[in-house]
Amino acid sequence: MTPPAVTPDPPYYAVIFTSVRKARDNGYAEAAREMVALASQQPGFLGFDTARQEIGISVSYWRSLEAIRAWK
């Protein structure tokens, strides 16, 4: 388990992504690792948290709305 993301004092922004897990991974875990690696290179990226059981919840943290738009 990774420790929670360390974020600065607000304001900052969070992008929340949810997914339903299937019996087979179908490459999801590897794709998620690659996405976080790419996002961490983007200006304004602050961190990432994820929790997965039957439902997965992933949260990425960003310094500004402009940084989020640039990442999309």
Beta strands, then each sheet from edge to edge (+ up, - down):
strand 1: 13-20
strand 2: 45-52
strand 3: 55-62
sheet 1: 1+ 3- 2+
end
